Amino acid sequence: MSPRPRPLDGITVLSVEQAVAAPFATRQLADLGARVIKVERAEGDFARGYDNQVRGMSSYFVWLNRGKESVVLDLKSDDGRAAFRSLAARADVVVQNLAPGAMERLGLGANDLLAVNPTLIHASISGYGRDGSAQDKKAYDLLIQCEAGLLSVTGTPDEPAKVGISIADIAAGMYTYSGILAALFARARTGEGDVLEVSMLEALGEWMSQPYFYSEYGEAPVRTGARHASIAPYGPFDASDGTVFFGIQNNREWAAFCTTVLGDTRLIDDVRFASNVDRVSNVGELQDVISGCFAALPTAAVLRLLDDAGIANAQLRSLRDYSAHPQLAERDRWRTFDSPVGALRGTLPPVQARSYEPAMGAVPAVGQHTESVLNEIRTPRETRTP
């Protein structure tokens, strides 16, 4: 029996990408079956050199680039630009995250490419957008976290802290990915291409909307470490032999928590804790009440009580603990994929479909597919419908 088709089988994506944001978007497309042709410099995407933790390969590059074909082109040369135009003429999607205006200066901007392929979907990612006084500023993930106000709400009262993953890049990559899917859907109805632009600042800014509204129409949220700034109790609490994390979302859960976990029903209607607003206002006293109860209980006992009360809770796991998480093993969520250094293990993409399994192709070496891809554009082009 032949394998079931994937949603983007037959779609070709041409990407001039580096670092995280654009590679993250195109890797999602590759997992859905798209052919992704990654154009690199001779020295390769600089993310290849971020670290060497994966048997000599960069953890960033392994994460972001499986399932792609690597083609080395010198876009500053006439031959390189001509090859790129030929590839774009056959592609469904072009993605790029070079500095604003760089592709236009090469004669490879959105308007240039749509002139040779009117059905093309062209997507660009930049730090701040293609106009405004900041359009030419360099934009790295931590710097966008600063500009979007994220560090004002992340960390302790004494010191801000960055998010430990490339969250601004990921936000921009996810909006680029979803925008491309929407544009492909629209093109299937209209037969027309489109031009998409995503800025990292605006992508992360969308994710900052809740603290923005909280601050814009009230007081600015304070940094609270691992505790939630506007829901209580929600965060870490010390037991006798460790720390547990749990969160309470509503008064029904608060009543169950008081009854089953704290064993004190008088606290249900205590004026200091009667609503979430009250609990946040009196969070210091609330912490003292909970810690006083937990101090005599081991972590395992607290977690059992929280489960019995129907209160969401979690263990603080290391990344090695996550790798051995029983839930992922029980759901068969791990797969292997190829790379220049051998088979590597990773989780399936989070969307689980009945009709197909994600592609999870190999991680390419620099220029691994240059000759095979360029040979294709030396042959007559087949007619393609949108």
N, C-alpha and C positions, 0 to 999 in steps of 0.2 A: 504494500500500500504506500503510495507517495505521501510525503509529509503535507500537512495542511498548510495552505498559503498564509503568510503573515500580512498584516494590514498594509505595509508599505513595500511589499514585493513589487519590483519593477520601477520604483522611484529611485532616481539618481540624485545624489547631493554632492555638490562640489564646494569644498570649504577651504578658505585661507584662514587658518585658525592658529591660535597659540594660547598658552597658559590654560585657563580653566573655563571661562564662561561659554565661548563658542564650542570648544570640544565637548563640554557637558551636554549642550543642546544636541549636537550631531550624534553623540553616542546613543542618546535615547532613540533617535531616528534609526540608527543602525540596528539596535535591538529589535525594532519593529519590522526589520527586513529591508530597509533602504540600503542601497549601495552608497557608501560614503567614500568619496575620493578626497583625501587630505593632502593639500598642497603644502610642502615644507621647503624651507631653505636647505642648502646642501648640508649644513650643520644640524638641521632638524629643529623642530619645535623646542624652544628653550625649556619647556617643562620636562623634557627628557633628562635635563640635568639638575632638577630641583633636589633630588636625593638619589641614593642607590640602594635603598632598603629591600627591594624585591629582587633578590638574587642578582644584584648589580643594576637593576632597572629602577627608574623612578616610580614611586608609589603613585604620584599624581598621574604620570603618563599611562600607567597600567589601568588605573581607574577610569580614565577619560577617553581612551582611544581603542578599546577592543572593537573588532569587527570592521575596521577601516582599511582602506588601501592607501599606502603612502607613496606619493609622487613628488619627486624633487623637481622644481621649476625655478629658474631665475627670472622673476617677473620684471626685473630691470632690463632684461634683454629683449630684443625683437622676437626671437624664437620663443622665448618663454611666454611672452604676452600673447603671441599668436596661438600657441598651444592652449593657453588658458581660455581664450575666446572660443576655440573649437570645442573644448570640453563644456563650456557654458552653453554653447548652442545646442548641445545634446542633453543638458541637465534639466532637471525639474526644479531644483533649489540651489541657490548659491548662498553661503553663509560666510561672513567675514567679521573679524574683530581687530583689524589693524587700526592704527591711529586715524581719527577722523580726517577725511580728505585724501588719505594715502592711495586708496584704490582709484579714486577719480584722477589723481595726478598721473597714474599709470595708464589712464584710458580704459580702466576696467570697473568703473563705477556702475551703479544700478542702471542709470539711463543708457550707458554704453552697451551694457549686456542685454537689456530688454530690447534694444534696437535690433539685435541679431536673434533674439529669442523672446518674442512677446508673451509667451506663456510662462516665462520664468518667474519664480518667487525668489526675491532677493531680500536677505535679512542681514542687518548690520547691528553689531553690539558696540557701544562706546561707554566711556565712563560717565559722561555728563550730558550727552546728546549732541546733535550736530549744529546747534547754534547757542547763543548765550555767551556770556563772558568767560565761562569755564570750559568751553567746548574743547580747548586744546590742552587742558591740564592732564597730566598723567594720572591714571586711576588704578590703584591697587586695592585689593580687597579690604585690608585694614583701614585704608584711608577713606574708602566709601562708608565703612562702618562708622567712622568718626563723623563724616559729613551728614549722614542720615540720622544722627542722634542715637544710634544703637549703643554706643559706649556710655551714654548718659543714663541708661537704664540697666546696664550689664556690669556686674562687679559688686564690690562691697561699698558701704557708705564712705570708706576712706580712700578707695582706689578703683578706678574703672578697669574693666577687663574686656578684651576682645573675645568674640565667639571663636571657639577653637577649630572651626572649619571655615572654608571659604564661602561664607554665607551670601555675600553680595554677588560673587560670581555665580553661585548656584541659583540665586533668585533670577538674575538676568538670563542665565541659560534656560531655566524652566519656562520663563515667559517667551523666550525665543522659540523654544520647542513647541509650546502650545500655540503660539502665533502661526508657526509654519503649518501645523496640523489644520488649523482653522482656514488658512489660505489655500491649502490643498483641497479642502472640502469645498470652498467657494469656487475654486478653479474648475472642479468637476462639474459645477452647475453652469458657470459662465464661459469657461474656456479662456479666461484672462489671467495673466500673472498679477503680481503685486509687489510692493516695496514695503518692507517692515523695518522699523528701527526700535531698538530697545536700549535704554540707558541703565547702567548699574545703579545710579543714584535713585532713579524713579522706581526701579524694580524693588530695591530694598526698602525704599520709602513706602511702597504699598504694604510691605510686611510690617512696617512700623506704624500702621494706621491706628491700631488700638491705643498704644501709648500717646500717639499724637492727639487723638480725640480726648483722651483722659487729661492731657496737659492743656490743650487748647481751650477747653471749657471748664477747667478746674485747676488743680494744683499739679505741678510737674511730679511724676512718679519718682520715688527715690530708689537708689540701688540697694538691693536687699540680698545680695549673694545668691545662694541657691533657693531662697524663699521667694514666693510670688509676691509682687508688689501690691496687688489689689485683690487677692483672694487669701483667706486665712481660715483654718490652718492649711498650708500648702507648702511643702518643702521638707527639709531634713530635721529629724528629731533624734536625740541620743537615747539609746537603750543602755542596759547595763554592760553590754559587750560590743557595742557597735552603733551604727546609725541606720535608721529606717527613713524612707521617704513615703509620704502619703499626701493626698489632697481631698478636701471636702468642698463640694460644689454647691450645695443647697442646704436648707434647714432640715429637710428630711434626713439627709446623711448626717448632719450635725447631731440630731436626736439619736440616731442609731449609734453614732460614735460615743456619745455620752453614756448611753445605756450599756452597750456591749463592751466597749474598750476601756473607758474611764470608770465605768461602774458607778456613776453619780448622776442620777436623773435631774438633780437640782440645777445642774449647769445648763440644761436645755433652755430654760427661760431666764437664766441669769442676764440681767440687763446689759452687762458688759459684753455678752456673746450672743445676744438674741438674733442678730442678723449678720450677714457677711460684712456689712459696713461697720457694725459694732465690733466684730472680731478683728477687723483690720485696724480700727482705731485703738484697740486695746491689745495689740498683738504681743506686747511684752508680757502682760499678765497671762495671756493665753499660753504663751510658750512656757511660762513657769508652771502652770497647772498641768500641762501635758508632760513636761519633763519630770515633774515630781512623781507622776504615775509611772512613767516608763523606766525610771532610774532603777527600780527593783526587778525589771523584767528583761530577760535576754531577747535578742533580736528575733529569734525564731518564734518566740511566744507572742511578741507584739504583732508580727506579720500574720500569725494565725488568728489573733483577735480581730485584726483589721479585715481579713478575709471573711470571718464569721459575720462581721457587721456590714459587709458589702461595701467597704471603703477601698477605693483604688490605692494601691501601694506598689512599691518597687524596691528592689535591691540595687545598691550602687555597685555596678559591675565595671571591671576593667575591660579593655578591648579584647584581651585574651578570654575573659569570661564570656563576652559577647560571642566570640568565635565558637565557644562551646555551649552556647545557649540551647537548652533542651527544646524549646519551642521551635526554633529553626530546624533542628535536626528532625523532630517529630513531623514537621510539615514538609520535609524533603526540599528545603529551599536553597541548598548549596549545589553548585555546579562547577565543573572545571572548564577552562578555556585555554587555548594555546597562546604561546608567546615565544619570542626568540630565545628565552631562557628556560623553556619547557612549560608544562601544564601548570596553571595557577588556579587557585580555588577562590570563588566569589559567590555572593548571593545572587539569586535571580532578581530582576527588576521587580519593584513592589506591586505592579498591576498584574494580577493573575487572571488569565483568560482561559476559558474552556477550549477555544477553537485553535489555539496555537501556543507554542512555547517560544520565548524570545531567542533571537539568534545567538548572542554571546559569542561572536567570532573572535578571531585571533588578534593579538596586539601586533602591529606591523613594525618591522625594522625600518630605519630611515631609507626611503627610496626603494623599498622592496618591490613596488609595483610600477615603477616608472616606465620601464620598457613595455610591459604588457598593456598599460593604459594608453601610452602614446601610440602604440601600434594600432589601436582601435580608431584613432582619429585620422589615421592615414588611409583608412578604408572608407568606401562610400557610406554615407549616413543613411540609416533606415528611417522610413517615415514613422513618426511617433504621434499619436493622438494625445491630447491633454488628459 
